[in-house]
């Protein structure tokens, strides 16, 4: 983390829509001393309960979900465009089937005790505050169920307090 500087959430001066929706991010957590990660392009940042928070969404079949559920913290990491291929790979392959982190070529490291990647341009360390799953009866716009949840695999939402942000 020597090449990083810590910033406050208020100093983050990049579009969240660009960061999450276009550049994507990795959601990473540890369980029993092992890390797992997944690529995500759905999420958000904001203020809730008087805290700076992130919103991360994970489907039930994702292996990373087991790691987030077992941990008190997780990281969101953002990368330069040149790592798009690696992020695509990490989003398609399951850590259940192979050591996808090693095969991706990215370098796993730690940031304040939470798993991260040396190649990341921005790292957000998040303390898990809330976890809950979407329920079909709660959707006001029922067309979203047909468009996004044909298999009934409703996302689990995690709200994490952003405790640190590091950037290059």
PLY file of the C-alpha trace (Angstrom):
ply
format ascii 1.0
element vertex 168
property float x
property float y
property float z
element edge 167
property int vertex1
property int vertex2
end_header
0.00 0.00 0.00
3.06 2.28 -0.13
2.10 3.74 -3.50
-1.40 4.66 -2.27
-2.63 7.68 -0.39
-5.65 7.68 1.86
-8.49 10.01 0.92
-11.85 10.76 2.48
-15.07 9.81 0.69
-15.67 13.51 0.07
-12.36 13.70 -1.84
-13.40 10.95 -4.26
-13.94 13.03 -7.38
-14.94 10.43 -9.95
-18.38 9.52 -11.23
-19.76 6.52 -9.38
-21.71 5.67 -12.53
-18.46 5.52 -14.49
-16.57 3.60 -11.80
-19.17 0.90 -11.16
-21.21 0.78 -14.35
-18.47 1.14 -16.95
-15.14 0.29 -15.32
-16.60 -2.39 -13.02
-15.20 -3.37 -9.63
-14.13 -6.41 -7.68
-15.94 -7.34 -4.48
-13.52 -9.34 -2.32
-13.79 -10.97 1.10
-12.00 -13.56 3.25
-13.25 -16.72 4.91
-11.07 -19.12 6.90
-7.91 -17.35 5.73
-8.80 -17.66 2.02
-9.97 -14.84 -0.26
-12.45 -14.91 -3.10
-13.52 -12.17 -5.48
-16.10 -11.42 -8.12
-16.58 -8.71 -10.72
-19.60 -6.46 -10.29
-21.16 -3.70 -12.33
-24.15 -3.13 -10.08
-23.76 -1.18 -6.86
-23.68 2.25 -5.38
-22.15 4.69 -2.95
-23.97 7.13 -0.70
-24.88 8.14 2.80
-27.09 6.04 5.08
-27.53 5.91 8.82
-25.20 8.90 9.08
-22.35 6.91 7.51
-20.59 6.87 4.12
-21.61 3.55 2.65
-21.45 1.29 -0.36
-24.19 -0.94 -1.70
-23.02 -4.23 -3.18
-25.29 -6.81 -4.80
-24.48 -10.52 -5.02
-26.58 -13.36 -6.44
-27.09 -16.47 -4.27
-25.11 -18.80 -6.54
-21.94 -16.70 -6.39
-19.16 -18.32 -4.36
-18.04 -14.88 -3.15
-21.33 -14.56 -1.28
-20.19 -17.25 1.18
-17.07 -15.20 1.88
-18.94 -11.92 2.39
-21.47 -13.64 4.67
-18.63 -15.10 6.78
-16.70 -11.85 7.11
-17.17 -8.56 8.94
-15.56 -6.64 6.08
-14.98 -6.66 2.34
-13.29 -4.48 -0.24
-14.35 -2.84 -3.44
-11.45 -2.40 -5.82
-11.33 -0.40 -9.03
-8.76 -0.73 -11.81
-7.44 1.03 -14.89
-9.02 0.08 -18.22
-6.04 -2.14 -19.07
-7.31 -4.72 -16.52
-10.74 -5.15 -18.15
-9.82 -8.61 -19.49
-8.83 -9.81 -16.00
-12.03 -8.40 -14.51
-14.05 -10.15 -17.21
-12.36 -13.44 -16.35
-12.94 -12.99 -12.61
-16.62 -12.37 -13.31
-17.09 -15.52 -15.39
-15.09 -18.18 -13.53
-15.99 -19.50 -10.08
-13.46 -19.77 -7.29
-15.18 -23.07 -6.43
-13.74 -24.57 -9.60
-10.21 -23.15 -9.73
-7.81 -20.68 -8.16
-9.12 -17.88 -10.33
-7.25 -15.12 -8.50
-3.88 -16.70 -9.28
-4.93 -17.51 -12.85
-6.09 -13.92 -13.40
-2.54 -12.67 -12.93
-3.61 -10.09 -10.35
-1.66 -9.92 -7.09
-3.68 -10.53 -3.95
-2.67 -8.35 -1.01
-4.21 -6.95 2.16
-5.44 -3.51 3.00
-6.24 -2.88 6.65
-6.72 -6.62 7.14
-9.11 -7.02 4.19
-8.19 -8.67 0.88
-7.28 -6.36 -1.98
-5.16 -6.26 -5.13
-1.84 -4.52 -5.69
-2.85 -3.45 -9.21
-5.98 -1.57 -8.04
-6.14 2.17 -8.60
-8.74 2.66 -5.85
-9.48 0.47 -2.83
-12.47 0.89 -0.53
-12.38 -1.00 2.74
-15.93 -1.63 3.93
-17.34 -2.80 7.26
-20.46 -4.89 6.74
-23.50 -3.21 8.33
-26.48 -4.91 6.69
-27.32 -7.90 4.53
-30.74 -8.70 3.13
-32.22 -10.35 0.05
-34.67 -8.96 -2.46
-38.13 -10.50 -2.33
-40.46 -10.69 -5.33
-43.39 -9.24 -3.38
-41.40 -6.06 -2.67
-40.92 -5.09 -6.33
-43.19 -2.25 -7.37
-42.16 -2.61 -11.02
-42.78 -6.33 -11.58
-41.19 -6.18 -15.05
-37.78 -6.13 -13.32
-38.44 -9.67 -12.10
-39.05 -10.87 -15.67
-36.04 -8.95 -17.01
-33.46 -9.71 -14.33
-34.67 -12.63 -12.18
-36.15 -15.27 -14.50
-34.29 -17.94 -12.49
-35.57 -16.57 -9.16
-31.99 -15.85 -8.05
-32.66 -12.57 -6.27
-29.63 -10.55 -5.21
-28.53 -10.17 -1.64
-27.73 -6.54 -0.89
-24.85 -5.65 1.39
-24.52 -2.21 2.92
-20.97 -1.56 4.04
-19.58 1.43 5.87
-16.63 2.77 3.91
-13.96 2.91 6.59
-10.99 3.75 4.32
-10.38 4.74 0.73
-6.95 4.43 -0.83
-6.07 5.73 -4.27
-3.00 6.01 -6.45
0 1
1 2
2 3
3 4
4 5
5 6
6 7
7 8
8 9
9 10
10 11
11 12
12 13
13 14
14 15
15 16
16 17
17 18
18 19
19 20
20 21
21 22
22 23
23 24
24 25
25 26
26 27
27 28
28 29
29 30
30 31
31 32
32 33
33 34
34 35
35 36
36 37
37 38
38 39
39 40
40 41
41 42
42 43
43 44
44 45
45 46
46 47
47 48
48 49
49 50
50 51
51 52
52 53
53 54
54 55
55 56
56 57
57 58
58 59
59 60
60 61
61 62
62 63
63 64
64 65
65 66
66 67
67 68
68 69
69 70
70 71
71 72
72 73
73 74
74 75
75 76
76 77
77 78
78 79
79 80
80 81
81 82
82 83
83 84
84 85
85 86
86 87
87 88
88 89
89 90
90 91
91 92
92 93
93 94
94 95
95 96
96 97
97 98
98 99
99 100
100 101
101 102
102 103
103 104
104 105
105 106
106 107
107 108
108 109
109 110
110 111
111 112
112 113
113 114
114 115
115 116
116 117
117 118
118 119
119 120
120 121
121 122
122 123
123 124
124 125
125 126
126 127
127 128
128 129
129 130
130 131
131 132
132 133
133 134
134 135
135 136
136 137
137 138
138 139
139 140
140 141
141 142
142 143
143 144
144 145
145 146
146 147
147 148
148 149
149 150
150 151
151 152
152 153
153 154
154 155
155 156
156 157
157 158
158 159
159 160
160 161
161 162
162 163
163 164
164 165
165 166
166 167
